[in-house]
Amino acid sequence: MQIVDLIASYGAWAWIIAGAVLLALELVVPGGILLWLGISAIITGLAAMFQPTLGWPLQFLIFGGLSLITIVGWLRWSKGRVETTDSPLLNRRAARFMGQELVLAEPIRNGYGRVSLDDSVWRVAGPDLAAGQRIRIVGNDGAVLKVEAVTA
């Protein structure tokens, strides 16, 4: 009941201060949720300031409704959003090599081998192949490149 007494004694300012605290916490703990809770609290405070007849149960209802609407709306909007970038394969080195063809310098034995690519030596997985065989990179599993033999 102390929270209700605090809100009753400070009125609309309690909501505005709580909103400011939530917005400040969003800077420390990013994620987006506290942002929308803070905005909802400030809007509730402004509504209580301009409509002083709002009782605390209605204020909590406004805050809860605004919070749900803004958080669900933000989650739906951010989930469906595709970020465009000029470097889509940045930090995905293995994905850059998809489709490349090269010659095995060392054989693949028991399903695994190694291949030199650019300035690195990569582990490859695929069928057992002899050195000198042409291969194509078809996928990756973490830092292991999946390869297949290239037929003429």
FIKOLZA-1660 file (N, C-alpha, C; in steps of 0.1 Angstrom, whole numbers, plus 5000, padded with zeros to 4 digits):
% residues 152
   i   px   py   pz ch aa at
   1 5008 4988 5000  A  M  N
   1 5000 5000 5000  A  M CA
   1 5009 5013 5000  A  M  C
   2 5022 5011 5002  A  Q  N
   2 5030 5023 5003  A  Q CA
   2 5031 5029 4989  A  Q  C
   3 5031 5021 4978  A  I  N
   3 5031 5027 4965  A  I CA
   3 5019 5035 4962  A  I  C
   4 5007 5029 4966  A  V  N
   4 4995 5037 4964  A  V CA
   4 4995 5050 4972  A  V  C
   5 5000 5049 4984  A  D  N
   5 5001 5062 4992  A  D CA
   5 5010 5072 4986  A  D  C
   6 5021 5067 4980  A  L  N
   6 5031 5076 4973  A  L CA
   6 5024 5083 4961  A  L  C
   7 5017 5075 4953  A  I  N
   7 5011 5080 4941  A  I CA
   7 5000 5090 4946  A  I  C
   8 4993 5087 4956  A  A  N
   8 4982 5096 4961  A  A CA
   8 4988 5109 4966  A  A  C
   9 4999 5108 4973  A  S  N
   9 5005 5120 4979  A  S CA
   9 5011 5129 4968  A  S  C
  10 5018 5123 4959  A  Y  N
  10 5025 5132 4949  A  Y CA
  10 5017 5133 4936  A  Y  C
  11 5007 5126 4934  A  G  N
  11 4998 5127 4923  A  G CA
  11 5005 5124 4910  A  G  C
  12 5003 5133 4900  A  A  N
  12 5008 5131 4887  A  A CA
  12 5023 5131 4887  A  A  C
  13 5029 5138 4896  A  W  N
  13 5044 5139 4896  A  W CA
  13 5051 5125 4898  A  W  C
  14 5044 5117 4906  A  A  N
  14 5049 5103 4909  A  A CA
  14 5051 5095 4896  A  A  C
  15 5041 5096 4887  A  W  N
  15 5041 5089 4874  A  W CA
  15 5052 5095 4865  A  W  C
  16 5053 5108 4865  A  I  N
  16 5064 5115 4857  A  I CA
  16 5078 5111 4862  A  I  C
  17 5080 5111 4875  A  I  N
  17 5093 5108 4880  A  I CA
  17 5096 5093 4878  A  I  C
  18 5086 5084 4880  A  A  N
  18 5088 5070 4877  A  A CA
  18 5091 5068 4862  A  A  C
  19 5084 5075 4853  A  G  N
  19 5087 5074 4839  A  G CA
  19 5102 5078 4836  A  G  C
  20 5106 5089 4842  A  A  N
  20 5120 5094 4840  A  A CA
  20 5130 5084 4845  A  A  C
  21 5127 5078 4857  A  V  N
  21 5136 5067 4862  A  V CA
  21 5136 5055 4852  A  V  C
  22 5125 5051 4847  A  L  N
  22 5125 5040 4838  A  L CA
  22 5133 5043 4825  A  L  C
  23 5131 5056 4820  A  L  N
  23 5139 5060 4808  A  L CA
  23 5154 5060 4811  A  L  C
  24 5158 5064 4823  A  A  N
  24 5172 5064 4827  A  A CA
  24 5177 5050 4828  A  A  C
  25 5169 5041 4833  A  L  N
  25 5173 5027 4834  A  L CA
  25 5174 5020 4821  A  L  C
  26 5167 5025 4811  A  E  N
  26 5168 5020 4797  A  E CA
  26 5182 5023 4792  A  E  C
  27 5188 5034 4796  A  L  N
  27 5202 5037 4792  A  L CA
  27 5212 5027 4797  A  L  C
  28 5209 5022 4809  A  V  N
  28 5218 5013 4816  A  V CA
  28 5216 4998 4812  A  V  C
  29 5203 4995 4810  A  V  N
  29 5199 4981 4807  A  V CA
  29 5191 4982 4794  A  V  C
  30 5198 4983 4782  A  P  N
  30 5191 4984 4770  A  P CA
  30 5183 4972 4766  A  P  C
  31 5172 4974 4759  A  G  N
  31 5164 4963 4754  A  G CA
  31 5151 4968 4749  A  G  C
  32 5147 4980 4752  A  G  N
  32 5135 4986 4746  A  G CA
  32 5123 4985 4755  A  G  C
  33 5122 4975 4764  A  I  N
  33 5110 4974 4772  A  I CA
  33 5108 4985 4782  A  I  C
  34 5119 4989 4789  A  L  N
  34 5118 5000 4799  A  L CA
  34 5115 5013 4792  A  L  C
  35 5119 5015 4780  A  L  N
  35 5116 5027 4772  A  L CA
  35 5101 5029 4771  A  L  C
  36 5094 5018 4767  A  W  N
  36 5080 5019 4766  A  W CA
  36 5072 5020 4779  A  W  C
  37 5078 5014 4789  A  L  N
  37 5072 5015 4803  A  L CA
  37 5073 5030 4807  A  L  C
  38 5085 5036 4805  A  G  N
  38 5087 5049 4809  A  G CA
  38 5078 5059 4802  A  G  C
  39 5077 5057 4789  A  I  N
  39 5068 5066 4781  A  I CA
  39 5054 5064 4786  A  I  C
  40 5049 5052 4789  A  S  N
  40 5036 5050 4794  A  S CA
  40 5034 5057 4807  A  S  C
  41 5044 5056 4816  A  A  N
  41 5043 5063 4829  A  A CA
  41 5042 5078 4827  A  A  C
  42 5050 5084 4818  A  I  N
  42 5049 5098 4816  A  I CA
  42 5036 5102 4810  A  I  C
  43 5030 5095 4801  A  I  N
  43 5017 5098 4795  A  I CA
  43 5006 5097 4806  A  I  C
  44 5008 5087 4815  A  T  N
  44 4998 5085 4826  A  T CA
  44 4999 5097 4835  A  T  C
  45 5011 5101 4838  A  G  N
  45 5013 5113 4846  A  G CA
  45 5007 5126 4840  A  G  C
  46 5009 5128 4827  A  L  N
  46 5003 5139 4821  A  L CA
  46 4988 5139 4821  A  L  C
  47 4983 5127 4819  A  A  N
  47 4968 5125 4819  A  A CA
  47 4963 5128 4833  A  A  C
  48 4970 5124 4843  A  A  N
  48 4965 5127 4857  A  A CA
  48 4967 5141 4860  A  A  C
  49 4977 5148 4854  A  M  N
  49 4979 5162 4857  A  M CA
  49 4968 5171 4851  A  M  C
  50 4964 5167 4838  A  F  N
  50 4954 5175 4832  A  F CA
  50 4940 5171 4835  A  F  C
  51 4938 5159 4841  A  Q  N
  51 4925 5154 4845  A  Q CA
  51 4926 5150 4860  A  Q  C
  52 4926 5159 4869  A  P  N
  52 4929 5156 4883  A  P CA
  52 4918 5147 4890  A  P  C
  53 4907 5144 4883  A  T  N
  53 4897 5136 4889  A  T CA
  53 4900 5121 4887  A  T  C
  54 4910 5118 4880  A  L  N
  54 4914 5104 4877  A  L CA
  54 4918 5098 4891  A  L  C
  55 4912 5087 4895  A  G  N
  55 4916 5080 4907  A  G CA
  55 4928 5071 4904  A  G  C
  56 4934 5066 4915  A  W  N
  56 4946 5058 4913  A  W CA
  56 4943 5045 4906  A  W  C
  57 4931 5038 4908  A  P  N
  57 4928 5026 4901  A  P CA
  57 4928 5029 4885  A  P  C
  58 4922 5040 4881  A  L  N
  58 4921 5043 4867  A  L CA
  58 4935 5047 4862  A  L  C
  59 4943 5053 4870  A  Q  N
  59 4957 5056 4866  A  Q CA
  59 4965 5043 4863  A  Q  C
  60 4963 5034 4872  A  F  N
  60 4970 5021 4870  A  F CA
  60 4965 5014 4858  A  F  C
  61 4952 5015 4855  A  L  N
  61 4946 5009 4843  A  L CA
  61 4951 5016 4831  A  L  C
  62 4953 5029 4831  A  I  N
  62 4958 5036 4819  A  I CA
  62 4973 5032 4817  A  I  C
  63 4980 5031 4828  A  F  N
  63 4994 5028 4827  A  F CA
  63 4996 5013 4821  A  F  C
  64 4988 5004 4827  A  G  N
  64 4989 4990 4822  A  G CA
  64 4985 4989 4808  A  G  C
  65 4974 4995 4804  A  G  N
  65 4969 4995 4790  A  G CA
  65 4979 5001 4780  A  G  C
  66 4984 5012 4784  A  L  N
  66 4994 5019 4775  A  L CA
  66 5007 5010 4774  A  L  C
  67 5011 5004 4785  A  S  N
  67 5023 4996 4785  A  S CA
  67 5021 4984 4776  A  S  C
  68 5010 4977 4777  A  L  N
  68 5008 4966 4769  A  L CA
  68 5007 4969 4754  A  L  C
  69 5000 4980 4751  A  I  N
  69 4998 4984 4737  A  I CA
  69 5012 4988 4731  A  I  C
  70 5020 4996 4738  A  T  N
  70 5033 5001 4733  A  T CA
  70 5043 4989 4732  A  T  C
  71 5043 4981 4742  A  I  N
  71 5053 4970 4742  A  I CA
  71 5050 4960 4731  A  I  C
  72 5037 4956 4730  A  V  N
  72 5033 4946 4720  A  V CA
  72 5035 4952 4706  A  V  C
  73 5031 4965 4704  A  G  N
  73 5033 4971 4691  A  G CA
  73 5048 4972 4687  A  G  C
  74 5057 4976 4697  A  W  N
  74 5071 4977 4694  A  W CA
  74 5077 4963 4691  A  W  C
  75 5073 4952 4698  A  L  N
  75 5078 4939 4695  A  L CA
  75 5074 4934 4682  A  L  C
  76 5061 4937 4678  A  R  N
  76 5057 4933 4665  A  R CA
  76 5064 4940 4654  A  R  C
  77 5066 4953 4656  A  W  N
  77 5072 4961 4646  A  W CA
  77 5087 4957 4644  A  W  C
  78 5094 4955 4655  A  S  N
  78 5108 4952 4655  A  S CA
  78 5111 4938 4650  A  S  C
  79 5101 4929 4653  A  K  N
  79 5103 4915 4648  A  K CA
  79 5102 4914 4633  A  K  C
  80 5093 4921 4627  A  G  N
  80 5091 4921 4613  A  G CA
  80 5100 4929 4604  A  G  C
  81 5109 4937 4611  A  R  N
  81 5118 4946 4604  A  R CA
  81 5130 4939 4600  A  R  C
  82 5134 4941 4588  A  V  N
  82 5146 4936 4582  A  V CA
  82 5156 4947 4581  A  V  C
  83 5168 4945 4587  A  E  N
  83 5178 4956 4586  A  E CA
  83 5186 4954 4573  A  E  C
  84 5187 4965 4566  A  T  N
  84 5195 4965 4554  A  T CA
  84 5209 4970 4557  A  T  C
  85 5219 4964 4551  A  T  N
  85 5232 4968 4553  A  T CA
  85 5240 4967 4540  A  T  C
  86 5251 4975 4540  A  D  N
  86 5260 4974 4528  A  D CA
  86 5270 4963 4529  A  D  C
  87 5271 4957 4541  A  S  N
  87 5280 4945 4543  A  S CA
  87 5272 4934 4550  A  S  C
  88 5263 4927 4542  A  P  N
  88 5255 4916 4549  A  P CA
  88 5263 4904 4554  A  P  C
  89 5275 4902 4549  A  L  N
  89 5283 4891 4553  A  L CA
  89 5294 4895 4563  A  L  C
  90 5293 4907 4568  A  L  N
  90 5303 4911 4579  A  L CA
  90 5301 4902 4591  A  L  C
  91 5312 4897 4596  A  N  N
  91 5313 4888 4608  A  N CA
  91 5307 4875 4604  A  N  C
  92 5305 4872 4592  A  R  N
  92 5301 4858 4587  A  R CA
  92 5311 4854 4577  A  R  C
  93 5323 4852 4581  A  R  N
  93 5334 4849 4571  A  R CA
  93 5331 4836 4563  A  R  C
  94 5326 4826 4569  A  A  N
  94 5323 4813 4562  A  A CA
  94 5313 4815 4551  A  A  C
  95 5303 4824 4554  A  A  N
  95 5292 4826 4544  A  A CA
  95 5298 4833 4531  A  A  C
  96 5309 4840 4533  A  R  N
  96 5314 4847 4521  A  R CA
  96 5320 4837 4511  A  R  C
  97 5323 4825 4515  A  F  N
  97 5330 4815 4506  A  F CA
  97 5320 4806 4499  A  F  C
  98 5307 4807 4502  A  M  N
  98 5297 4798 4496  A  M CA
  98 5298 4799 4481  A  M  C
  99 5298 4787 4475  A  G  N
  99 5299 4786 4460  A  G CA
  99 5313 4786 4454  A  G  C
 100 5323 4790 4462  A  Q  N
 100 5336 4791 4457  A  Q CA
 100 5341 4777 4453  A  Q  C
 101 5349 4775 4443  A  E  N
 101 5355 4763 4439  A  E CA
 101 5370 4764 4441  A  E  C
 102 5376 4754 4446  A  L  N
 102 5391 4754 4448  A  L CA
 102 5396 4739 4447  A  L  C
 103 5409 4738 4447  A  V  N
 103 5415 4725 4446  A  V CA
 103 5421 4721 4460  A  V  C
 104 5418 4708 4464  A  L  N
 104 5423 4703 4477  A  L CA
 104 5438 4702 4476  A  L  C
 105 5445 4708 4486  A  A  N
 105 5459 4706 4487  A  A CA
 105 5462 4694 4495  A  A  C
 106 5453 4691 4505  A  E  N
 106 5455 4679 4513  A  E CA
 106 5442 4670 4512  A  E  C
 107 5443 4657 4513  A  P  N
 107 5431 4649 4511  A  P CA
 107 5421 4650 4523  A  P  C
 108 5408 4647 4520  A  I  N
 108 5398 4647 4531  A  I CA
 108 5398 4632 4535  A  I  C
 109 5400 4629 4547  A  R  N
 109 5400 4615 4553  A  R CA
 109 5390 4615 4564  A  R  C
 110 5383 4604 4565  A  N  N
 110 5373 4602 4576  A  N CA
 110 5363 4614 4577  A  N  C
 111 5360 4620 4565  A  G  N
 111 5351 4631 4565  A  G CA
 111 5356 4645 4567  A  G  C
 112 5368 4646 4572  A  Y  N
 112 5374 4659 4575  A  Y CA
 112 5387 4661 4569  A  Y  C
 113 5390 4674 4565  A  G  N
 113 5403 4678 4560  A  G CA
 113 5405 4692 4562  A  G  C
 114 5416 4697 4555  A  R  N
 114 5419 4712 4557  A  R CA
 114 5421 4718 4543  A  R  C
 115 5418 4730 4542  A  V  N
 115 5420 4737 4529  A  V CA
 115 5425 4752 4532  A  V  C
 116 5434 4757 4524  A  S  N
 116 5439 4771 4525  A  S CA
 116 5430 4780 4517  A  S  C
 117 5424 4790 4523  A  L  N
 117 5415 4799 4517  A  L CA
 117 5418 4813 4521  A  L  C
 118 5421 4821 4512  A  D  N
 118 5426 4835 4515  A  D CA
 118 5438 4834 4524  A  D  C
 119 5438 4840 4536  A  D  N
 119 5449 4839 4545  A  D CA
 119 5448 4830 4556  A  D  C
 120 5438 4821 4556  A  S  N
 120 5435 4812 4567  A  S CA
 120 5435 4797 4562  A  S  C
 121 5436 4788 4572  A  V  N
 121 5435 4774 4569  A  V CA
 121 5421 4770 4575  A  V  C
 122 5412 4765 4567  A  W  N
 122 5399 4761 4572  A  W CA
 122 5397 4746 4573  A  W  C
 123 5390 4742 4582  A  R  N
 123 5386 4727 4583  A  R CA
 123 5374 4725 4574  A  R  C
 124 5375 4714 4566  A  V  N
 124 5364 4711 4557  A  V CA
 124 5358 4698 4561  A  V  C
 125 5345 4696 4558  A  A  N
 125 5338 4684 4560  A  A CA
 125 5331 4680 4547  A  A  C
 126 5333 4667 4544  A  G  N
 126 5327 4662 4531  A  G CA
 126 5331 4648 4529  A  G  C
 127 5328 4643 4517  A  P  N
 127 5332 4629 4514  A  P CA
 127 5347 4628 4513  A  P  C
 128 5352 4616 4515  A  D  N
 128 5367 4614 4514  A  D CA
 128 5371 4617 4500  A  D  C
 129 5381 4626 4498  A  L  N
 129 5385 4629 4485  A  L CA
 129 5401 4630 4485  A  L  C
 130 5407 4628 4473  A  A  N
 130 5421 4628 4472  A  A CA
 130 5426 4642 4470  A  A  C
 131 5439 4645 4473  A  A  N
 131 5445 4658 4471  A  A CA
 131 5444 4660 4456  A  A  C
 132 5442 4673 4452  A  G  N
 132 5441 4677 4438  A  G CA
 132 5427 4676 4433  A  G  C
 133 5418 4672 4440  A  Q  N
 133 5404 4671 4436  A  Q CA
 133 5397 4685 4437  A  Q  C
 134 5389 4689 4427  A  R  N
 134 5382 4702 4427  A  R CA
 134 5370 4700 4437  A  R  C
 135 5368 4710 4445  A  I  N
 135 5357 4710 4455  A  I CA
 135 5349 4723 4454  A  I  C
 136 5337 4723 4458  A  R  N
 136 5329 4735 4459  A  R CA
 136 5324 4736 4473  A  R  C
 137 5324 4748 4479  A  I  N
 137 5319 4750 4492  A  I CA
 137 5304 4752 4491  A  I  C
 138 5297 4744 4499  A  V  N
 138 5282 4744 4498  A  V CA
 138 5275 4748 4511  A  V  C
 139 5282 4749 4521  A  G  N
 139 5276 4753 4534  A  G CA
 139 5287 4754 4545  A  G  C
 140 5282 4757 4557  A  N  N
 140 5291 4757 4568  A  N CA
 140 5284 4753 4581  A  N  C
 141 5292 4748 4590  A  D  N
 141 5287 4744 4603  A  D CA
 141 5296 4751 4613  A  D  C
 142 5293 4763 4617  A  G  N
 142 5303 4771 4625  A  G CA
 142 5315 4775 4616  A  G  C
 143 5327 4770 4621  A  A  N
 143 5339 4773 4614  A  A CA
 143 5343 4762 4605  A  A  C
 144 5335 4752 4603  A  V  N
 144 5338 4740 4594  A  V CA
 144 5330 4742 4581  A  V  C
 145 5338 4743 4570  A  L  N
 145 5331 4744 4557  A  L CA
 145 5327 4731 4551  A  L  C
 146 5315 4730 4547  A  K  N
 146 5310 4718 4541  A  K CA
 146 5312 4719 4526  A  K  C
 147 5318 4708 4520  A  V  N
 147 5322 4708 4506  A  V CA
 147 5317 4696 4499  A  V  C
 148 5317 4697 4486  A  E  N
 148 5313 4685 4477  A  E CA
 148 5322 4685 4466  A  E  C
 149 5324 4673 4460  A  A  N
 149 5333 4672 4448  A  A CA
 149 5326 4679 4436  A  A  C
 150 5334 4685 4428  A  V  N
 150 5330 4691 4416  A  V CA
 150 5332 4681 4404  A  V  C
 151 5322 4678 4398  A  T  N
 151 5323 4669 4386  A  T CA
 151 5324 4677 4374  A  T  C
 152 5332 4673 4365  A  A  N
 152 5335 4681 4352  A  A CA
 152 5322 4686 4347  A  A  C
% end
